Amino acid sequence: MKKYKNLNGDSGVVAYDIAAGAITVQFRSGEKYLYSDNSAGADNVAAMQRLAQSGRGLSTFIAQHVHDRYARKWH
């Protein structure tokens, strides 16, 4: 997984992994969530991928738009 830049300094996201049509996000708690085009919608996944790469706004976006629309959750 790639370290999340966390440019705002207060994100719960620590790392992410981008794949075709999907993104896996790891939070400070250690929990990982897989969001896919099928579970969260292609537009949302594309936005999350952009935010992850920019290092800003990913946690807020997840909370506001796709919170529980993940395909898989694990620790």
Steps between C-alpha positions, in 0.01 A plus 500: 500500500608856438525744789231770493659848504238644739571861401231631737665316789184362657389212278405158626640354177858372517542304176329401178532270202353576159392232254287512187150594614586480869682655793599349832528745788671431834404705804695575819310221675664253262171416331507480121205563273471409134277730298421384147311637202227247581469586869556876505450607139761569234485879540555474875789256462664726240462798735647301790796397285568865409471611862728221619768600252469867591527422872208715606128450562467122477370435852243779471382373163457148637303628799273718287445287190583129527530422871356147512500425126813286518537159336719355774632589846782333689762567765 
